[in-house]
């Protein structure tokens, strides 16, 4: 049986996992990498691997599950951010890309 603090920990893991969903959905379905720092996410990925390895070593169940969630989600974000590194959805098109279009007449 889980203690209240373990249950709270797993609830926190579920919330953390859910927090990744909108970012991954936007990257994958809109093919938009606006505002994503691949360097920051790679550092975060390495950090998650190191922390998860410690959690495994000490047998901390909540943190092992959190590590797996963070490693998986961060790896997916790095993958899609790399795949779509110069792609933007209509809401995130850089102003510099719109300047050239403004002068072109609609056909």
Order of alpha helices (4+ residues) and beta strands (2+ residues): alpha-alpha-alpha-alpha
